[in-house]
Amino acid sequence: MEHRIRLAGPAEAAPELACLRVIARLPSHWSVEILECGTGYAILGLRTRVPAEEAVARIDEAIAVLPLLGWRRD
């Protein structure tokens, strides 16, 4: 399954760095690609066998840690 996840964060934050931090917290067998980054947002493409609900839950867990506070799934 392919999932597109849009993350939104502070305008002054580096979206590329946020993406790398999120990717580092996801299961290693997932295929993840940074599709787009801009001021205050990033879009990730996930390829995995899990349903959308599980993928979203994993993203939510990943952005709940201290370095990513201020980021949210949009």
C-alpha positions as CSV (number, residue, x, y, z in Angstrom):
1,M,0.0,0.0,0.0
2,E,1.1,3.5,-0.6
3,H,0.3,6.3,1.8
4,R,0.9,10.0,1.5
5,I,1.4,11.8,4.8
6,R,1.5,15.5,5.1
7,L,3.3,17.0,8.1
8,A,2.9,20.6,9.1
9,G,5.3,22.4,11.5
10,P,6.6,25.8,12.5
11,A,7.7,28.0,9.6
12,E,11.2,28.4,11.0
13,A,11.7,24.6,11.3
14,A,13.6,22.7,8.7
15,P,11.2,20.2,7.1
16,E,13.9,18.0,5.7
17,L,15.3,17.5,9.2
18,A,11.9,16.7,10.5
19,C,11.4,14.1,7.8
20,L,14.7,12.4,8.6
21,R,13.7,12.3,12.3
22,V,10.3,10.8,11.5
23,I,11.9,8.2,9.0
24,A,14.4,7.2,11.7
25,R,11.5,6.3,14.0
26,L,9.6,4.1,11.5
27,P,10.1,0.4,11.0
28,S,13.2,-0.3,8.9
29,H,11.3,-2.5,6.4
30,W,9.0,0.4,5.4
31,S,10.0,2.2,2.2
32,V,9.8,5.9,2.9
33,E,10.4,8.8,0.5
34,I,10.4,12.5,1.0
35,L,8.0,13.7,-1.8
36,E,8.0,17.4,-1.1
37,C,9.2,20.0,1.4
38,G,8.4,23.6,1.8
39,T,8.1,26.3,4.4
40,G,6.3,24.7,7.3
41,Y,5.4,21.4,5.7
42,A,6.6,18.2,4.3
43,I,5.0,15.3,2.4
44,L,6.2,11.7,2.9
45,G,5.3,8.7,0.7
46,L,5.2,5.4,2.6
47,R,5.1,2.0,0.9
48,T,4.2,-0.7,3.4
49,R,1.8,-3.6,3.8
50,V,0.0,-2.1,6.8
51,P,-3.4,-0.4,6.5
52,A,-3.6,3.4,6.5
53,E,-4.8,3.5,10.2
54,E,-1.6,1.7,11.4
55,A,0.7,3.9,9.2
56,V,-1.0,7.0,10.6
57,A,-0.7,5.8,14.2
58,R,3.1,5.1,13.6
59,I,3.6,8.6,12.2
60,D,1.7,10.1,15.2
61,E,4.0,8.2,17.6
62,A,7.0,9.4,15.7
63,I,6.1,13.1,15.9
64,A,5.2,12.9,19.6
65,V,8.8,13.0,20.7
66,L,10.7,16.1,21.9
67,P,12.7,17.0,18.7
68,L,9.5,17.0,16.7
69,L,7.2,18.9,19.1
70,G,5.4,21.5,17.0
71,W,5.0,19.1,14.1
72,R,1.6,17.5,13.4
73,R,0.0,15.3,10.8
74,D,-2.0,17.6,8.5
